Amino acid sequence: MEISLRNSIEAVRMTLLTAKIGNFQLTFDIDTGSTENIVFDYVYNQLNNAFNPIDGSTKVFGIDGNYVENPHAEAELLIGDKSILTQFNVVNADQTVINLQNDYGFQLHGILGIPFLVENHCVIDFSNFTITIGEK
């Protein structure tokens, strides 16, 4: 499945992907430098029934520059007509989310990092501003 990233790259210089969790449309940044998939804790807390907690935690170098231990959870992402079970670290990034909303006018709900890209055989084509999500 190929998805256009043109609008988000041109508008805010970020590779943004929309996905549904349950009945909620969410916005994720595709970050090729992130070693983890991240969902922000306010999303996790509001959509708690859509997430399944996973045992364990990971100590991650966070957006704010500090190492923080974060719980794990998984949820079913619906991207287009494709359903993808995805594991996340649950991270507090309140100030970052507020800054993005104030500066660019959109709310970010999480980050899809290298684990998502590799597990789903994704190819990002910056010449054509697309991401292709392959088959597992």
C-alpha positions as CSV (number, residue, x, y, z in Angstrom):
1,M,0.0,0.0,0.0
2,E,1.4,3.4,-1.0
3,I,0.5,6.5,0.9
4,S,1.4,10.1,0.0
5,L,3.4,12.2,2.4
6,R,3.5,15.2,0.2
7,N,1.1,17.4,2.1
8,S,2.8,16.9,5.5
9,I,6.3,17.4,4.1
10,E,5.3,20.5,2.3
11,A,3.2,21.9,5.2
12,V,5.3,21.2,8.3
13,R,8.5,19.5,6.9
14,M,7.6,16.2,8.7
15,T,6.6,12.8,7.5
16,L,3.2,12.4,9.1
17,L,1.0,9.4,8.7
18,T,-2.6,9.1,9.9
19,A,-3.9,5.9,11.4
20,K,-7.0,4.9,13.3
21,I,-7.0,3.2,16.7
22,G,-10.5,2.2,17.4
23,N,-12.7,5.0,16.1
24,F,-10.1,7.7,16.6
25,Q,-8.0,9.2,13.8
26,L,-4.4,9.8,15.1
27,T,-1.3,11.4,13.6
28,F,2.1,9.8,13.9
29,D,5.5,11.1,12.8
30,I,7.5,8.6,10.8
31,D,11.0,8.9,12.4
32,T,13.8,6.9,10.7
33,G,16.1,7.8,13.7
34,S,13.8,6.5,16.4
35,T,14.8,3.1,17.8
36,E,11.3,2.7,19.3
37,N,7.6,3.2,18.4
38,I,6.1,5.7,20.7
39,V,2.5,6.5,21.7
40,F,2.1,9.5,24.0
41,D,0.7,8.8,27.4
42,Y,-2.3,11.1,27.0
43,V,-3.4,9.0,24.0
44,Y,-2.8,5.8,25.9
45,N,-4.8,7.1,28.9
46,Q,-7.7,8.3,26.8
47,L,-7.9,5.2,24.6
48,N,-6.9,2.7,27.3
49,N,-9.4,0.1,26.1
50,A,-7.7,0.0,22.6
51,F,-4.3,-0.8,24.1
52,N,-3.1,-4.1,25.6
53,P,-0.3,-3.6,28.2
54,I,2.8,-5.7,27.6
55,D,5.0,-6.9,30.4
56,G,8.3,-5.1,30.8
57,S,9.6,-1.6,30.1
58,T,12.4,0.1,28.2
59,K,14.7,2.8,29.3
60,V,14.7,5.3,26.5
61,F,16.5,8.5,25.8
62,G,13.5,10.8,25.5
63,I,12.5,13.8,23.5
64,D,13.4,16.0,26.5
65,G,17.0,14.6,26.6
66,N,16.6,12.4,29.7
67,Y,16.6,8.7,30.1
68,V,13.1,7.5,31.2
69,E,11.7,4.1,31.8
70,N,8.5,3.6,29.8
71,P,5.9,0.8,29.9
72,H,5.0,-1.1,26.8
73,A,1.6,-1.6,25.1
74,E,0.3,-2.8,21.8
75,A,-2.6,-1.7,19.6
76,E,-4.1,-2.4,16.3
77,L,-3.4,0.5,13.8
78,L,-5.7,0.8,10.8
79,I,-3.8,2.5,8.0
80,G,-5.9,2.8,4.9
81,D,-7.5,-0.7,4.8
82,K,-4.6,-2.4,6.4
83,S,-4.7,-3.5,10.1
84,I,-1.2,-3.6,11.7
85,L,-0.6,-4.8,15.3
86,T,2.1,-2.4,16.6
87,Q,4.0,-2.3,19.9
88,F,4.7,1.0,21.5
89,N,6.6,2.6,24.4
90,V,4.2,4.8,26.3
91,V,6.0,8.2,26.8
92,N,5.1,11.5,28.4
93,A,5.9,14.3,25.9
94,D,3.3,16.9,27.0
95,Q,5.4,20.0,26.3
96,T,6.6,18.7,22.9
97,V,3.0,18.0,21.8
98,I,1.9,21.5,23.1
99,N,4.8,23.1,21.2
100,L,3.9,21.3,17.9
101,Q,0.3,22.2,18.3
102,N,1.1,25.9,18.9
103,D,3.7,26.2,16.2
104,Y,2.2,24.1,13.4
105,G,-1.5,23.7,14.3
106,F,-1.7,19.9,14.5
107,Q,-1.7,17.5,17.4
108,L,0.9,14.6,17.3
109,H,-0.1,11.4,18.9
110,G,3.1,9.3,18.6
111,I,6.1,8.2,16.6
112,L,6.5,5.3,14.3
113,G,10.2,4.4,14.4
114,I,12.5,1.8,12.9
115,P,10.7,-1.2,14.5
116,F,7.5,-0.2,12.6
117,L,9.4,0.5,9.4
118,V,11.3,-2.8,9.4
119,E,8.5,-5.1,10.6
120,N,6.2,-3.7,7.9
121,H,8.8,-3.6,5.1
122,C,8.3,0.1,4.6
123,V,10.0,2.1,1.9
124,I,10.1,5.9,2.0
125,D,10.5,7.5,-1.3
126,F,11.5,11.2,-0.8
127,S,11.6,11.8,-4.6
128,N,7.9,11.0,-4.9
129,F,6.9,11.9,-1.3
130,T,5.5,8.5,-0.6
131,I,5.7,5.6,1.9
132,T,5.0,2.1,0.8
133,I,3.9,-0.3,3.5
134,G,4.6,-3.9,2.4
135,E,3.4,-7.2,3.5
136,K,4.8,-9.0,6.5
